[in-house]
Amino acid sequence: MAILKAVNVKVGKNARLKGIINYVLQPKKTEEQLTTGFCCDVPKALEYFKETKENFGKTKGRQYYHFVQSFPPNENITAQQAHDAAVKFAEKCKKFWGFEMIIVTHKDRDHLHTHFVMNSVSFVDGHKFHITRKELAAMKELQNQICIELGYSAAPKKGFDMFGKKRTEVTANNAKTFRTLKMAEAKLKDSYLMDCKEAFLKSIKMAKNKEQFIQLMHAQGFETEWKDNKKHITFTDVKRKEAGESKCKVRIHKLAQYFPELKNFKTKEDLINGIQRNSTTRIEPDNNRPAVTGINSDKSEIGTTSELIDFNKGFEDYSARVDKERDVRAAEEAARLARELAEAEQRRIAEEQGAAQLAIDRDKNRVQQQNKGLSESDRNTVKQTKERKSGGYSR
């Protein structure tokens, strides 16, 4: 069975892009035949990625996307077969089309795994990569069906690890956060995340509506920021906030990421559905709580069909929307440039008119000064003539 994960990537500079490429290509982790480049040469991947960004003027923000496909240690598969399966998945996945990517299979761990490092900017039209939760779920289903076609076991059900065991432990991408949560779980350390989880579980069992849920959380020391015009719900530990602690807030999707008990409450919609169930049905204990219907059905999870799904059916609509938005932005940019050119032309004409007027005024002043000088000279000449005629005597 293969498990596909999207790795959380921080927004940074090209140095981090260089770092991830150098990491996946370490000789001690892989071999040359276990590396494949899509629309780029593997040794020059960094140059290709940066050149595409510079060509479209999109060098800032997220630099790359990172996915990992892993097989369990007990899977009957070689490193080359794992790499071939990853390459086939990349070829079938329409979401990857138009983006430079390197595919590298590592064999330095007990389990074979393949890294997909992809440029965040398309070399075709310059649009930035974006993926939704539904698209990621469809991507996972696609790679699952490809593995089944190749004769490998199906991916585990949601909430289970690659060994078929139910996930019960806390999880976190950050090692420090993971250690803190583990210590809090063992009652060795306080954690506002653990406190928030406990408050959330109590509130979601009792709340019949949004207002009641917020009141229940507040009674347990947590403010709830839940606004219709905002995508995320945020919980704030009141005491820690008043004490001036910076780490006192957490969004609902992060809380669900940390604690498997909250896996069915990743979004605002999930929470609304949970509250609505409370208002219409009897609340059951945790172990009997009906699971929220997800994108993976039992049929797809156990791999009863080997037919490849049409991944991302809305991709054409998405591309058309992106193109339309790009055209609108281009038209707005052209209009802005036209306005700036017209304003610059008006300023130039005004400056030329001002300079011409100054030149005219200077000429007028010069002529006036010349006329004044001539008048004074004429008067002196007349006076001198009279004096000569009178012999220097005046009557």
Buried (B, 14 or more C-beta within 10 A) or exposed (E): BBBBEBBEBEEEEBEBBBEBBEEBBEEEBBBEEBBBBBBBEBEEBBEBBBBBBEEBEBEEEBBBBBBBBBBBEEBEBEBBBBBBBBBBBBEBBBBBBBBBBBBBBBBEEEBBBBBBBBBBBBBEEBBBBEBEEEBBBBBBBBBBBBBBBBEBBBBBEBEBEBEEEEEEEBEBEEEEBBEBBBBBBEEEEEBBBBBBBEBBBBBBBEBEEBEBBBEBBBEBBBBBEBEEEEEEBBBBBEEBBEEEEEEBBBBBBBBBBBBBBBBBBBBBEBBBBBBEBBEEEEEEEEEEBEEBEEEBEEEBBBBEEEEEBEBBEEBEEBBEEBEEEEEEEEEEEEEEEEEEEEEEEEEEEEEEEEEEEEEEEEEEEEEEEEEEEEEEEEEEEEEEEEEEEEEEEEE
